[in-house]
């Protein structure tokens, strides 16, 4: 997992956080992260956060945060989302490595990398 963008911006009514991540392989949440504050950038990103769609790129943000309590909840949610993306990517990479290793073994001598 790579964090492509992580912004914290203060506006006139609060502070927003914007995050963009990318993965080496397509991942899909199987365990949903409880969210009260964090939302996707758009409808597609919301579907990814809800586990309805797989992704290699995910973008999410917060509304204007006005209190320390909101900021603390936001931090917990973002950390949980990032941990879940990393976990799912690790699982998918391992699954694909097993497939690749099997095929390389089956076709040893033919592979022309």
Buried (B, 14 or more C-beta within 10 A) or exposed (E): BEEEEEEEEEEEEBBBBBBBBBBEBEBEBEEEBEBEBBBBBEEBBBBBBEBEBBBEEBBBBBBEBEEEEBBEBBEBBBEBBBEBBBBBBBEBBEEEEEEEEEEEEEEEEEEEE
